[in-house]
Amino acid sequence: MFIKGPERSAQRNFGAAQATGQYVVFIDSDMELAPGVVEACVVKATEANAAGIIIPEESFGIGFWAQCKKA
């Protein structure tokens, strides 16, 4: 187990630097990917020779912060 940096960005950057695969994806604990999303991203990245892919996030919920994220 590694503990790196005081916040999420430093931790993600460290994890990406340690990765040995061809692709890296960051998913937060409150996110859920639909089936096929990762495969579609790999296909798109390969076709476009892209350095990165952005997966749009859909926010939902009834609380105050959920509504703020929707805006």
Secondary structure, DSSP 8 states (H G I E B T S, - for coil): ----SSSHHHHHHHHHHH--SS------TT----TTHHHHHHHHHHHHT-S----------SSHHHHHHH-
